[in-house]
Amino acid sequence: MPEETDPSSSRTYILRCWLERDPKGQHLTWRFSLKQVAEGGWLGFADFDALEYFLRAQFTQHGAEDE
């Protein structure tokens, strides 16, 4: 693991995943939430695609700031 020298180049999240049933109890859907440890808030995601989109945006945004 590379040595971290700049705290702003690191992010720490707690990922929570769970199965949720629809109102009729027939279909299961994965749900996700991330806790941003530094900020302390939780973000909810209705599906994996939304979670992936958020994470990609976080890392793409960070990389663009370095250039």
C-alpha positions as CSV (number, residue, x, y, z in Angstrom):
1,M,0.0,0.0,0.0
2,P,1.5,3.4,-0.9
3,E,2.5,5.8,1.8
4,E,-0.1,8.5,2.3
5,T,1.4,12.0,2.6
6,D,-1.6,14.2,1.8
7,P,-4.8,13.6,3.8
8,S,-6.9,15.1,1.0
9,S,-5.8,12.3,-1.4
10,S,-7.7,9.7,0.7
11,R,-11.3,9.0,1.3
12,T,-12.8,6.6,3.8
13,Y,-16.3,5.2,3.5
14,I,-18.3,2.6,5.4
15,L,-20.4,0.7,2.9
16,R,-23.7,-0.9,4.0
17,C,-25.6,-3.3,1.6
18,W,-28.9,-5.0,2.2
19,L,-31.8,-6.7,0.5
20,E,-35.1,-4.9,0.5
21,R,-38.5,-6.5,-0.5
22,D,-41.0,-4.7,-2.7
23,P,-44.4,-3.8,-1.0
24,K,-45.9,-7.1,-2.3
25,G,-42.9,-9.1,-0.9
26,Q,-42.2,-10.7,-4.3
27,H,-39.0,-9.0,-5.5
28,L,-35.7,-8.4,-3.7
29,T,-33.6,-5.4,-4.5
30,W,-30.1,-4.6,-3.3
31,R,-29.8,-1.2,-1.6
32,F,-26.6,0.6,-0.6
33,S,-25.5,3.4,1.6
34,L,-22.1,5.0,2.2
35,K,-21.0,6.8,5.3
36,Q,-18.4,9.5,4.6
37,V,-16.3,9.0,7.7
38,A,-14.7,12.5,7.5
39,E,-18.0,14.3,7.1
40,G,-20.1,11.8,9.1
41,G,-23.2,11.8,6.8
42,W,-24.8,8.9,5.1
43,L,-25.7,8.8,1.4
44,G,-28.3,6.3,0.1
45,F,-28.3,4.6,-3.3
46,A,-31.3,2.8,-4.8
47,D,-29.1,0.4,-6.8
48,F,-25.5,-0.5,-7.6
49,D,-25.4,1.6,-10.7
50,A,-26.1,4.7,-8.6
51,L,-23.4,3.8,-6.1
52,E,-20.9,3.2,-8.9
53,Y,-21.8,6.5,-10.6
54,F,-21.2,8.4,-7.3
55,L,-17.9,6.7,-6.6
56,R,-16.7,7.3,-10.2
57,A,-17.6,10.9,-9.9
58,Q,-15.7,11.3,-6.6
59,F,-12.5,9.8,-8.0
60,T,-12.8,11.5,-11.4
61,Q,-13.4,14.9,-9.7
62,H,-10.4,14.3,-7.4
63,G,-8.1,13.4,-10.3
64,A,-9.1,16.4,-12.3
65,E,-8.3,18.7,-9.4
66,D,-4.7,17.4,-9.4
67,E,-4.1,18.4,-13.0
